[in-house]
Amino acid sequence: MPTVTLTCPACQFTKSVALSNIPDNIGRVTCPACQHRFAFAAAPATMAREPSPPEPRSSLLTGGGGDLRKPRNLLFASLFLLLFLALLGGRLYTSQRALNTPAPNFIAASEEGIATLWGKEVMVTDQAGKLLRRIALPDNLIPTQMIWSGNELWIADYRAKDILILGEKGQKRGQLAGPKISGHFKLVPDLARGRIFISTGHQMRLYDQQGTYLLAFGNEGREPGQLKFPNQFLLEPSGNLLIANTKSPAIDRYAPDGTFLARVVTPTGNTTYQYPTNVAVAADRIVTLEADSYLQDARIALYDSQGKYLGEHQAVPDFKLIGDIAVWGDRVIASDLANAKVYAFAIADLRFLGELSPDLTRLGNEFEATHLFWQKWADYSLWGMLALLVPIVFFYLKYRKEQAALPKGQKDGDPTAMETLDVNKMNRLEHIDLDALPPLEFLAVTTRPGIDLLAALLLGVPFIGVNWVLFAPPAWPQTRLLGLLFLGVAMQVAGVWLSLRTGWGCPVSRNKARKLLGKLLKNQGHEILAGVEQVGIGHCLDKSTLLLLLAPQHLFIADFNFLGQLNGVCRLPYTGIVVEDQKFLLPAFALSYGGKKRILSAADKTFMALLRATLEDYRLHPEKNDHILRRHAREVDRALRPMPSQAAPATLPAAAKPLNRKAALLSALLPGLGQFYKRHIFRGALFMIFFVPLAVIVAINLEPITAGTIDWAPQSVLGMGIVLSVGLVIFAVNIWDALRN
């Protein structure tokens, strides 16, 4: 009579059963000795046969479905991703070149000529529009105003918080002592009386001709006699100040000692443009530049000397982004930032007179052509990036689909030999002390804290340097900046290489293996470690992680997703796995079991070779170290057997989880640093990715807010409030995660 021999994988109890006594379609059987349930695979003892050799595997070169077939789609996706990143770099570069194209901004007019600021150059024309000279400015200059003082041009420098003076003998700096100057300050020199006025924040300040601070006046508010972000202003022949009180909003007259005299103009005639940013006077006319609530688009408005509204400038196509205005003779001169033009209007009624200078028109056309050239390539880069998203997603989804499918043209491990283990909720251990377990050998990458710190410095210092050069570029030659750029790239490459080689950036470190083993014990109970001698860890191409518990006769595979959550645990004999070569960018091999094929990879070639050799050794020598199996099974069972009350075992006291104060302090300095310190690379990167852009938004807008260049309209307050709230929540969660997890 045909029989089948059943062997319990837990206690090795063996029994022969007649096939006629086995019901049809049975899937699992129970061991009568230890009551362990395991998968049933019928194999009649009288019909045993030698296993057939594996089918030959074809190669990628022959177009078959061999080892290289699945990574090929991933390689294609990676190739298109590299092209995407290259286009992204091109997009950033060309967009920056387009933004840096010179356009006319600040204007100053006097008998010396009409000076217009174009990027890093000042173009000086005569009153008829003929170009007289071009003056190059320092690269690190951020101008906020330009004004004539005799035969010298004075430019307020936002970055240096001083004055750049352009004269016949060259350029020099005028220092301003006293309290710190905030925001985009404006200035008016009154050298006949030996004094200099500036507007900053919500006040006006007075300096002597040497830049010594004398006094300040002005209280913040919107009522007459109060200042709310005073902007450009002028000095009347009487010595009084006529101030564009931007957020008050009005044109106010003050005495030089700070006494409020009168509110001369209140913007009227347009509900959109009602925030004056500049004022000019000619005869019996007052000309103002009035902006919208975001201080971007603007109009030119005309009032009489008593503040009566007379009208606005004649309509000019696409003339809204106005840089500055100035008055000379019977003309109002205005700069068009959007179209790189300089226009002239009649002072009597703001009638459009045309462009100021043919020479400036020619230069503007050249600059505009350059701007359009770089903007065109920026747009091409953007469209190319959008187009590349299609093949990236297509090949990646195809790769994932093939990874999920059973490999064709090869025999994987026998799926019937794999047993899925149920999660044991009753026997779970709340507090795990891995050091109290019997000795376990970890197959993982060893971390080296000293080299890890060096890798972190190599990665972090160039990032800080690049931001410093971008937001506060030093006055260095271009060759030095390029040299620093190449040095920063080399430091980044060295940092990545060190972090991968030492385990800090490697997903197969011993630290992570111990952490996942602790999670497995919490979810699975103590019996999972019976007979386990070695613990291996493998990182898969789909970002999941396999924790391999190697016992002499069985392999336990715990599958964790990329967030570290346990997906499932299975147990199978080594005859149920197949280990084979796998071509990939990093050292890798394929592990097939239970109808699945997982590609394990890591940057450390030595570790990958050791892990593969160990699996092959257990598979080829399943009888190896049987006495160790029995001894370990007794020791682990005795050490981890739960007490009757289901409390934690006596050898593992339920101590409170220690607080990691050092990691919390690092996270308080910069969200994500504490997680990096604890080698939670993925969580640390997430905190940085979400927090840093919010911090940059706040940093970029903080100075313009205080300088009065962003309106505190309700929607702006709401938007900034949301940014700050989300940032604070991320900051708090980040510190809690570093402290507790």
C-alpha distance (Angstrom), angle and dihedral (degrees) to the residues before:
residue distance angle dihedral
M1 . . .
P2 3.80 . .
T3 3.78 113.2 .
V4 3.77 136.6 -175.7
T5 3.80 126.0 -145.5
L6 3.81 116.0 -135.2
T7 3.82 121.4 -163.2
C8 3.80 122.7 -169.9
P9 3.84 108.9 -130.5
A10 3.83 90.5 -150.7
C11 3.83 104.7 50.5
Q12 3.86 100.4 9.9
F13 3.84 91.3 -123.4
T14 3.82 108.6 163.0
K15 3.80 129.9 -158.1
S16 3.83 135.2 166.9
V17 3.82 114.9 -135.4
A18 3.78 128.2 -171.2
L19 3.77 112.9 -114.7
S20 3.83 90.2 -132.0
N21 3.84 88.8 63.7
I22 3.83 93.9 54.4
P23 3.84 115.6 89.9
D24 3.79 118.8 -128.1
N25 3.83 120.6 -95.5
I26 3.80 94.0 14.1
G27 3.81 112.0 164.7
R28 3.83 107.0 -179.5
V29 3.82 135.3 24.2
T30 3.84 133.5 -161.4
C31 3.81 122.9 -127.2
P32 3.87 109.6 -125.3
A33 3.82 90.6 -149.4
C34 3.82 103.4 51.3
Q35 3.85 102.3 7.7
H36 3.79 90.8 -122.9
R37 3.82 114.9 154.5
F38 3.78 118.4 -142.2
A39 3.81 140.0 165.2
F40 3.82 116.9 -79.4
A41 3.80 118.7 -132.9
A42 3.80 113.9 179.2
A43 3.81 113.2 -137.6
P44 3.85 113.1 157.5
A45 3.77 110.0 -134.2
T46 3.79 92.2 -143.0
M47 3.80 91.3 54.5
A48 3.82 99.0 48.0
R49 3.77 114.3 147.5
E50 3.73 140.0 177.8
P51 3.80 115.1 -88.8
S52 3.78 114.0 -104.6
P53 3.77 116.4 -114.6
P54 3.79 116.8 -101.9
E55 3.77 117.6 -90.6
P56 3.79 115.7 -101.3
R57 3.79 114.7 -94.8
S58 3.76 118.6 -134.3
S59 3.78 122.7 -141.0
L60 3.76 132.6 -121.9
L61 3.79 90.1 -109.0
T62 3.80 90.9 63.9
G63 3.80 92.3 46.9
G64 3.78 93.7 -117.0
G65 3.77 130.3 133.6
G66 3.80 98.4 -95.6
D67 3.78 134.0 133.0
L68 3.77 96.6 -60.6
R69 3.75 97.4 50.0
K70 3.77 98.8 87.7
P71 3.82 99.9 42.0
R72 3.79 89.0 48.9
N73 3.81 91.3 75.9
L74 3.78 90.0 46.5
L75 3.80 89.7 51.0
F76 3.80 90.3 51.2
A77 3.80 90.3 49.2
S78 3.82 89.7 48.5
L79 3.80 91.1 49.3
F80 3.80 92.5 52.6
L81 3.80 89.4 44.6
L82 3.81 90.0 55.5
L83 3.80 88.9 50.6
F84 3.80 88.3 49.5
L85 3.80 91.0 52.8
A86 3.81 90.7 47.4
L87 3.80 90.1 52.8
L88 3.79 89.6 46.7
G89 3.80 89.5 56.1
G90 3.80 89.4 47.1
R91 3.79 90.4 49.4
L92 3.79 92.4 52.6
Y93 3.81 92.1 46.4
T94 3.81 97.0 47.0
S95 3.81 92.7 43.1
Q96 3.79 89.7 52.8
R97 3.81 91.0 49.2
A98 3.80 90.0 49.9
L99 3.81 91.6 49.8
N100 3.81 91.6 47.9
T101 3.81 93.5 55.0
P102 3.82 107.4 121.0
A103 3.82 117.8 -103.6
P104 3.83 129.7 171.9
N105 3.78 114.1 -92.6
F106 3.82 125.5 148.1
I107 3.81 119.8 35.7
A108 3.81 130.7 -162.4
A109 3.83 123.4 -176.3
S110 3.82 131.2 -169.5
E111 3.79 139.7 127.7
E112 3.83 86.2 -73.7
G113 3.78 89.4 67.5
I114 3.80 141.5 -92.0
A115 3.82 112.6 -62.1
T116 3.79 120.8 -162.5
L117 3.79 124.4 -172.9
W118 3.83 113.0 -134.1
G119 3.79 110.8 -178.9
K120 3.81 105.4 -69.2
E121 3.82 94.9 -8.1
V122 3.79 136.8 74.4
M123 3.82 115.5 -144.1
V124 3.81 113.0 -156.6
T125 3.83 118.2 -163.7
D126 3.76 132.2 173.3
Q127 3.80 120.9 -112.5
A128 3.82 89.9 -89.6
G129 3.82 91.4 56.6
K130 3.81 100.7 -105.5
L131 3.81 112.2 145.7
L132 3.80 109.4 -117.4
R133 3.79 104.5 174.9
R134 3.80 145.8 -19.4
I135 3.79 120.2 -133.4
A136 3.82 119.9 -159.7
L137 3.81 116.7 -141.0
P138 3.84 130.2 -152.4
D139 3.80 114.5 -84.4
N140 3.81 93.6 -126.3
L141 3.80 94.4 54.6
I142 3.82 119.7 118.7
P143 3.81 105.3 -172.3
T144 3.81 122.0 -155.0
Q145 3.83 99.3 174.1
M146 3.81 142.3 0.8
I147 3.80 125.6 -155.0
W148 3.80 138.2 165.1
S149 3.80 119.7 -115.3
G150 3.79 106.9 -177.2
N151 3.79 105.9 -56.8
E152 3.82 93.2 -20.9
L153 3.78 129.9 90.3
W154 3.81 114.8 -137.9
I155 3.81 117.7 -158.3
A156 3.82 123.2 -171.5
D157 3.83 109.3 -134.7
Y158 3.80 113.6 -149.9
R159 3.81 94.3 -168.4
A160 3.80 99.3 48.7
K161 3.84 93.6 32.2
D162 3.81 89.7 -135.4
I163 3.81 140.2 90.2
L164 3.81 127.9 -85.8
I165 3.82 109.7 -151.3
L166 3.82 119.2 -159.7
G167 3.79 113.0 -161.5
E168 3.77 141.1 155.6
K169 3.82 90.5 -87.7
G170 3.79 94.9 51.9
Q171 3.79 134.9 -94.8
K172 3.79 129.1 -34.1
R173 3.77 138.8 168.7
G174 3.78 127.6 -115.7
Q175 3.80 111.6 -155.0
L176 3.81 123.1 -146.4
A177 3.80 115.2 -151.0
G178 3.79 128.5 -165.4
P179 3.81 130.4 51.1
K180 3.80 119.2 10.4
I181 3.80 115.3 -85.1
S182 3.80 113.6 -129.9
G183 3.74 130.8 -162.8
H184 3.81 131.6 -2.4
F185 3.78 97.2 -30.3
K186 3.81 124.1 -161.9
L187 3.80 128.1 -151.3
V188 3.80 143.8 -160.3
P189 3.84 119.9 -169.1
D190 3.81 117.8 -146.5
L191 3.79 99.0 -174.2
A192 3.80 93.1 163.2
R193 3.80 86.6 69.7
G194 3.83 94.3 31.5
R195 3.81 97.7 -114.8
I196 3.81 143.0 111.5
F197 3.81 126.7 -150.3
I198 3.81 124.2 -157.4
S199 3.81 133.9 178.4
T200 3.80 117.6 -140.5
G201 3.78 132.4 159.7
H202 3.81 108.1 -27.7
Q203 3.79 97.6 -28.5
M204 3.78 146.8 64.6
R205 3.81 121.1 -124.5
L206 3.77 132.4 -157.6
Y207 3.84 124.1 -148.9
D208 3.76 131.9 176.4
Q209 3.81 120.7 -117.3
Q210 3.83 91.3 -89.4
G211 3.83 91.3 56.0
T212 3.82 96.8 -104.0
Y213 3.79 112.6 151.3
L214 3.84 113.2 -115.8
L215 3.80 110.5 167.4
A216 3.80 146.6 -32.8
F217 3.78 132.9 -143.5
G218 3.78 138.1 -173.9
N219 3.80 137.1 82.5
E220 3.80 121.6 -136.2
G221 3.79 113.7 -106.8
R222 3.78 146.0 95.9
E223 3.79 99.2 -111.5
P224 3.83 124.1 98.8
G225 3.78 108.3 -79.3
Q226 3.80 92.6 30.8
L227 3.81 129.2 96.8
K228 3.81 126.8 -135.6
F229 3.80 111.0 -179.4
P230 3.82 99.0 -32.4
N231 3.80 108.8 -151.1
Q232 3.80 130.5 -175.6
F233 3.80 118.1 -7.8
L234 3.79 140.2 173.7
L235 3.78 139.3 -142.3
E236 3.81 115.0 -117.4
P237 3.84 120.4 -143.8
S238 3.80 88.1 -106.6
G239 3.83 89.7 60.3
N240 3.81 95.1 -109.0
L241 3.80 122.7 129.8
L242 3.81 122.4 -118.9
I243 3.82 105.3 -159.1
A244 3.83 130.5 -166.6
N245 3.82 96.2 -137.0
T246 3.80 93.5 -162.2
K247 3.81 104.3 -169.8
S248 3.78 97.5 28.9
P249 3.19 81.8 54.2
A250 3.83 113.2 -134.8
I251 3.78 146.6 81.7
D252 3.82 105.1 -97.9
R253 3.79 131.9 -170.0
Y254 3.81 119.7 -140.1
A255 3.79 133.1 178.4
P256 3.83 115.5 -120.3
D257 3.82 90.1 -105.1
G258 3.82 91.3 57.7
T259 3.79 99.8 -97.8
F260 3.79 111.9 147.9
L261 3.82 109.9 -125.5
A262 3.81 109.3 172.6
R263 3.77 147.9 -29.6
V264 3.78 100.0 -115.4
V265 3.82 104.0 179.0
T266 3.78 132.4 22.0
P267 3.84 110.3 -169.9
T268 3.79 111.5 -111.0
G269 3.77 138.8 157.5
N270 3.82 97.9 62.5
T271 3.81 130.7 53.1
T272 3.81 93.4 -158.7
Y273 3.80 100.9 50.1
Q274 3.79 107.8 47.4
Y275 3.82 107.1 124.8
P276 3.84 110.9 93.5
T277 3.81 113.9 -146.1
N278 3.82 100.2 168.0
V279 3.79 139.2 23.2
A280 3.82 133.2 -165.0
V281 3.81 131.5 178.6
A282 3.82 131.7 -150.8
A283 3.82 122.6 170.9
D284 3.80 106.3 -54.3
R285 3.81 95.8 -13.4
I286 3.81 131.9 93.8
V287 3.82 115.3 -160.0
T288 3.80 120.2 -164.0
L289 3.78 134.9 -174.9
E290 3.82 106.1 -139.7
A291 3.82 120.8 -169.0
D292 3.78 135.7 -164.4
S293 3.81 122.7 -104.5
Y294 3.82 91.5 -82.6
L295 3.83 92.0 50.0
Q296 3.80 91.9 -125.0
D297 3.80 113.3 100.4
A298 3.79 115.3 42.4
R299 3.81 146.6 171.9
I300 3.80 134.8 -143.8
A301 3.83 111.6 -118.3
L302 3.82 129.2 -167.7
Y303 3.81 127.7 -147.3
D304 3.79 134.2 170.8
S305 3.80 121.7 -117.1
Q306 3.82 90.6 -88.3
G307 3.82 93.0 54.5
K308 3.81 98.0 -102.6
Y309 3.79 112.5 151.8
L310 3.83 113.0 -116.0
G311 3.81 102.8 172.8
E312 3.80 145.0 -82.7
H313 3.79 135.3 -87.1
Q314 3.77 120.6 -66.2
A315 3.79 111.6 -95.9
V316 3.81 114.9 -89.8
P317 3.84 120.0 -175.5
D318 3.83 112.6 -96.1
F319 3.80 93.2 -9.0
K320 3.80 104.9 142.4
L321 3.80 106.6 103.0
I322 3.81 95.4 76.7
G323 3.80 116.8 178.8
D324 3.80 103.1 -168.8
I325 3.81 145.1 -30.0
A326 3.79 133.8 -139.4
V327 3.80 134.7 177.2
W328 3.78 126.2 -136.1
G329 3.78 124.2 165.4
D330 3.78 110.4 -39.5
R331 3.80 95.3 -22.0
V332 3.80 137.4 87.6
I333 3.80 111.2 -147.9
A334 3.84 119.3 -154.9
S335 3.81 134.2 179.3
D336 3.81 122.1 -134.6
L337 3.82 108.6 -149.6
A338 3.80 95.4 -175.4
N339 3.80 97.7 53.6
A340 3.84 101.3 26.6
K341 3.82 93.6 -119.1
V342 3.80 136.8 133.8
Y343 3.83 114.0 -147.2
A344 3.80 135.4 -167.0
F345 3.83 126.3 -145.2
A346 3.79 131.0 -174.6
I347 3.80 113.3 -102.0
A348 3.80 92.4 -141.8
D349 3.81 98.2 62.9
L350 3.85 106.6 -9.5
R351 3.79 91.5 -106.6
F352 3.81 111.9 171.7
L353 3.82 111.5 -106.2
G354 3.80 99.2 178.8
E355 3.77 133.1 -112.2
L356 3.79 117.6 -17.9
S357 3.80 100.9 -134.6
P358 3.81 135.9 15.0
D359 3.81 88.3 -149.3
L360 3.80 92.0 55.2
T361 3.80 89.5 44.3
R362 3.80 90.2 55.6
L363 3.81 91.9 48.4
G364 3.79 90.9 45.7
N365 3.81 91.2 52.8
E366 3.81 90.4 51.3
F367 3.79 92.1 49.1
E368 3.80 91.3 45.3
A369 3.81 90.9 51.8
T370 3.82 89.1 51.9
H371 3.79 90.2 48.6
L372 3.81 92.1 50.3
F373 3.80 90.9 47.8
W374 3.81 94.0 55.5
Q375 3.80 92.3 39.1
K376 3.81 89.9 53.0
W377 3.81 91.5 54.7
A378 3.79 90.1 45.0
D379 3.81 88.7 55.1
Y380 3.81 91.5 46.4
S381 3.81 89.2 52.1
L382 3.80 90.6 51.1
W383 3.80 93.2 50.3
G384 3.79 89.9 46.2
M385 3.81 90.4 52.8
L386 3.80 90.9 50.9
A387 3.81 90.9 48.3
L388 3.82 92.4 50.0
L389 3.79 91.0 55.6
V390 3.82 88.8 73.0
P391 3.85 98.1 60.3
I392 3.81 91.3 37.9
V393 3.79 92.2 56.3
F394 3.83 92.6 38.6
F395 3.80 96.7 53.2
Y396 3.79 93.6 39.9
L397 3.81 93.0 51.8
K398 3.79 89.5 45.9
Y399 3.78 89.6 51.4
R400 3.81 91.9 49.6
K401 3.81 91.1 48.0
E402 3.80 92.0 52.2
Q403 3.79 91.1 45.8
A404 3.79 89.6 56.4
A405 3.81 92.8 48.9
L406 3.80 124.2 83.0
P407 3.81 108.7 -98.0
K408 3.78 113.3 -102.5
G409 3.77 125.4 -135.1
Q410 3.82 95.3 24.2
K411 3.82 138.6 76.8
D412 3.77 112.2 -120.2
G413 3.77 124.2 -164.8
D414 3.77 113.8 -58.9
P415 3.84 105.9 -86.3
T416 3.80 91.5 -155.0
A417 3.81 89.5 62.6
M418 3.82 92.4 61.6
E419 3.79 118.6 94.1
T420 3.79 120.0 -161.1
L421 3.80 111.2 -141.7
D422 3.78 120.8 -141.2
V423 3.79 120.0 -128.9
N424 3.78 108.8 -102.3
K425 3.79 106.0 -139.5
M426 3.82 95.7 171.4
N427 3.77 96.0 55.2
R428 3.78 101.6 40.6
L429 3.79 121.4 134.0
E430 3.79 115.6 -132.4
H431 3.81 96.4 -163.9
I432 3.77 121.3 37.4
D433 3.79 124.8 -164.8
L434 3.78 104.5 -173.4
D435 3.79 91.7 -173.5
A436 3.85 89.8 64.5
L437 3.81 92.3 58.7
P438 3.79 123.0 95.4
P439 3.81 111.2 -84.9
L440 3.79 113.3 -68.7
E441 3.78 125.2 -174.2
F442 3.81 113.7 -137.0
L443 3.78 119.0 -147.6
A444 3.81 99.4 -154.4
V445 3.78 143.7 106.1
T446 3.79 114.2 -74.0
T447 3.79 115.5 -128.7
R448 3.81 123.6 -135.4
P449 3.83 111.9 -158.0
G450 3.81 95.7 -161.4
I451 3.79 94.3 53.3
D452 3.81 89.5 40.7
L453 3.81 89.3 57.7
L454 3.81 90.1 49.3
A455 3.82 89.8 50.2
A456 3.82 90.4 50.6
L457 3.81 90.4 51.5
L458 3.80 91.8 48.4
L459 3.80 89.3 51.6
G460 3.81 97.2 42.4
V461 3.81 104.7 40.8
P462 3.85 95.6 60.6
F463 3.83 89.8 47.9
I464 3.81 90.4 55.1
G465 3.81 90.9 44.3
V466 3.81 93.3 51.0
N467 3.81 91.5 50.3
W468 3.81 90.1 48.2
V469 3.80 91.4 52.2
L470 3.83 91.9 46.0
F471 3.80 98.9 46.6
A472 3.84 99.7 29.3
P473 3.79 107.3 19.1
P474 3.81 112.9 -167.0
A475 3.79 121.2 -130.4
W476 3.79 93.8 -102.9
P477 3.80 130.3 137.7
Q478 3.77 116.5 -94.7
T479 3.81 92.0 -114.8
R480 3.81 90.9 59.2
L481 3.80 91.6 48.4
L482 3.83 90.7 50.2
G483 3.80 89.9 48.9
L484 3.80 90.2 52.4
L485 3.79 89.5 47.9
F486 3.81 92.3 54.5
L487 3.81 89.9 45.1
G488 3.80 90.2 52.0
V489 3.81 91.8 50.1
A490 3.81 90.6 49.5
M491 3.82 90.4 50.1
Q492 3.82 90.6 49.9
V493 3.81 91.8 50.7
A494 3.80 91.1 47.9
G495 3.81 90.6 48.2
V496 3.81 92.7 51.5
W497 3.82 91.4 46.9
L498 3.81 92.9 49.5
S499 3.80 93.4 45.4
L500 3.80 91.3 52.0
R501 3.78 94.6 44.9
T502 3.81 95.6 48.1
G503 3.78 98.1 43.1
W504 3.82 99.6 -110.9
G505 3.79 91.7 111.8
C506 3.81 94.5 22.9
P507 3.83 117.1 104.3
V508 3.83 93.0 -147.9
S509 3.78 100.8 63.3
R510 3.80 123.5 140.7
N511 3.79 88.6 -117.5
K512 3.80 91.7 60.5
A513 3.80 92.4 44.1
R514 3.82 90.9 55.4
K515 3.79 91.1 46.7
L516 3.81 93.7 51.3
L517 3.80 90.6 45.8
G518 3.81 88.6 55.2
K519 3.83 90.0 51.2
L520 3.79 90.2 48.3
L521 3.81 92.1 52.8
K522 3.79 90.9 50.3
N523 3.79 91.4 52.7
Q524 3.77 102.6 33.9
G525 3.79 109.3 33.7
H526 3.78 132.8 -126.5
E527 3.80 99.2 -64.5
I528 3.79 92.1 74.3
L529 3.83 90.4 77.2
A530 3.80 96.8 53.5
G531 3.80 106.1 132.8
V532 3.80 95.7 -7.3
E533 3.81 112.2 149.9
Q534 3.79 104.4 170.7
V535 3.81 136.1 25.6
G536 3.80 118.8 -149.8
I537 3.79 129.8 -176.8
G538 3.79 128.5 -155.2
H539 3.80 131.0 -172.7
C540 3.82 114.3 -144.7
L541 3.78 127.7 -147.7
D542 3.82 90.6 -115.3
K543 3.85 88.0 61.8
S544 3.80 93.5 -107.2
T545 3.80 121.8 124.1
L546 3.81 130.9 -134.3
L547 3.80 119.1 -150.9
L548 3.81 107.5 -157.3
L549 3.82 118.0 -158.0
L550 3.79 107.4 -166.5
A551 3.81 118.4 -155.0
P552 3.83 121.0 169.7
Q553 3.80 95.3 -102.2
H554 3.81 105.7 18.1
L555 3.77 137.7 42.2
F556 3.81 120.0 -145.5
I557 3.82 114.3 -155.9
A558 3.81 118.4 -165.7
D559 3.80 112.9 -168.5
F560 3.83 116.1 -149.9
N561 3.80 123.2 -177.1
F562 3.82 122.9 -132.2
L563 3.83 90.4 -87.1
G564 3.82 91.4 56.6
Q565 3.82 94.7 -107.2
L566 3.82 117.6 143.8
N567 3.80 111.9 -113.3
G568 3.81 97.9 178.6
V569 3.79 147.9 -47.4
C570 3.79 128.3 -126.1
R571 3.80 135.3 -179.0
L572 3.77 124.2 -151.2
P573 3.81 140.2 156.9
Y574 3.77 118.6 -100.1
T575 3.78 89.0 -111.2
G576 3.81 86.1 68.0
I577 3.81 94.5 64.4
V578 3.79 132.9 74.4
V579 3.81 121.9 -158.3
E580 3.80 116.5 -166.4
D581 3.78 143.8 158.1
Q582 3.77 119.5 -79.2
K583 3.79 127.3 -169.3
F584 3.79 113.0 -137.5
L585 3.80 141.9 139.1
L586 3.82 90.8 -97.9
P587 3.82 128.1 37.7
A588 3.81 105.5 -73.1
F589 3.79 146.0 156.1
A590 3.79 134.6 -169.3
L591 3.82 122.6 -114.2
S592 3.82 114.2 -164.0
Y593 3.79 121.6 -169.8
G594 3.79 136.9 149.7
G595 3.79 95.0 0.1
K596 3.82 92.5 -49.0
K597 3.77 130.1 109.5
R598 3.81 117.7 -159.6
I599 3.79 124.1 -174.9
L600 3.81 110.8 -142.8
S601 3.80 117.4 -161.4
A602 3.80 140.5 168.3
A603 3.77 138.2 165.1
D604 3.81 92.5 -116.8
K605 3.81 108.3 84.3
T606 3.82 93.6 -171.9
F607 3.79 92.4 55.1
M608 3.81 92.8 48.3
A609 3.80 91.1 50.6
L610 3.83 90.7 49.3
L611 3.81 93.6 48.9
R612 3.79 92.8 48.4
A613 3.82 93.4 45.7
T614 3.81 90.6 50.6
L615 3.82 92.8 51.6
E616 3.80 90.8 47.7
D617 3.82 90.6 48.6
Y618 3.81 92.6 53.5
R619 3.82 91.2 44.6
L620 3.80 94.4 50.5
H621 3.84 95.7 40.6
P622 3.83 107.3 37.0
E623 3.81 91.8 157.5
K624 3.81 91.8 58.9
N625 3.84 117.8 126.8
D626 3.82 96.9 -2.9
H627 3.81 90.7 163.2
I628 3.81 89.5 56.4
L629 3.81 89.3 52.8
R630 3.81 92.4 56.0
R631 3.81 94.6 42.7
H632 3.80 93.3 48.1
A633 3.79 92.5 46.0
R634 3.83 90.5 56.3
E635 3.80 94.1 44.5
V636 3.81 95.6 47.4
D637 3.79 92.8 44.8
R638 3.81 92.3 49.2
A639 3.83 93.9 45.7
L640 3.79 97.0 46.2
R641 3.81 104.0 31.8
P642 3.87 106.5 130.3
M643 3.78 119.5 -121.0
P644 3.82 118.3 -112.1
S645 3.81 91.8 -100.1
Q646 3.82 89.0 57.9
A647 3.79 88.7 -119.3
A648 3.77 122.3 141.6
P649 3.83 113.5 -72.3
A650 3.78 118.1 -91.9
T651 3.79 92.3 -117.5
L652 3.81 90.4 56.8
P653 3.83 108.7 51.1
A654 3.80 115.3 -156.6
A655 3.77 96.8 -114.4
A656 3.77 121.8 176.1
K657 3.78 115.8 -99.1
P658 3.82 108.0 -96.8
L659 3.79 118.7 -115.2
N660 3.78 114.5 -118.4
R661 3.80 99.4 -143.2
K662 3.81 95.1 169.4
A663 3.81 91.4 56.8
A664 3.82 90.5 46.4
L665 3.82 90.5 52.5
L666 3.80 91.2 51.2
S667 3.81 90.3 48.6
A668 3.80 89.6 51.1
L669 3.81 88.6 56.9
L670 3.82 92.7 49.1
P671 3.82 125.7 -8.3
G672 3.79 109.6 -111.6
L673 3.82 97.7 28.0
G674 3.81 92.3 96.5
Q675 3.80 90.9 50.9
F676 3.82 90.1 49.6
Y677 3.81 89.0 49.7
K678 3.83 89.5 54.7
R679 3.83 88.8 43.4
H680 3.80 93.5 -114.1
I681 3.79 87.5 140.8
F682 3.80 98.3 168.4
R683 3.81 95.5 48.1
G684 3.79 91.6 44.6
A685 3.80 91.4 51.5
L686 3.82 90.7 49.6
F687 3.80 92.7 52.6
M688 3.81 91.1 48.6
I689 3.81 93.5 45.8
F690 3.81 92.3 52.5
F691 3.81 99.6 36.9
V692 3.81 104.5 40.9
P693 3.86 95.8 60.4
L694 3.81 89.9 50.5
A695 3.80 90.8 49.5
V696 3.81 90.4 48.7
I697 3.83 90.5 50.8
V698 3.79 90.8 52.4
A699 3.83 92.7 44.7
I700 3.80 93.1 49.1
N701 3.80 93.5 48.2
L702 3.79 99.0 39.2
E703 3.80 96.0 76.7
P704 3.83 95.7 42.9
I705 3.81 89.1 48.9
T706 3.78 92.1 54.6
A707 3.80 90.4 42.2
G708 3.78 93.0 53.9
T709 3.79 97.4 -116.0
I710 3.82 93.5 118.8
D711 3.78 119.7 57.5
W712 3.77 119.4 -130.6
A713 3.76 92.0 -134.3
P714 3.83 115.0 158.3
Q715 3.79 92.8 -102.4
S716 3.82 90.8 50.8
V717 3.79 91.3 49.9
L718 3.81 90.2 48.9
G719 3.80 92.8 48.6
M720 3.80 94.4 48.3
G721 3.81 90.0 44.4
I722 3.80 91.0 54.8
V723 3.81 91.0 48.5
L724 3.81 92.2 49.7
S725 3.83 93.2 45.2
V726 3.79 94.3 49.8
G727 3.79 90.5 45.1
L728 3.81 92.6 51.7
V729 3.82 91.5 48.0
I730 3.82 91.6 51.3
F731 3.82 89.9 46.1
A732 3.81 92.7 51.4
V733 3.82 94.8 44.6
N734 3.81 89.6 47.7
I735 3.83 92.6 54.7
W736 3.82 91.7 45.4
D737 3.81 90.8 49.9
A738 3.81 92.1 49.8
L739 3.81 91.4 46.7
R740 3.81 99.5 46.2
N741 3.82 112.1 22.9
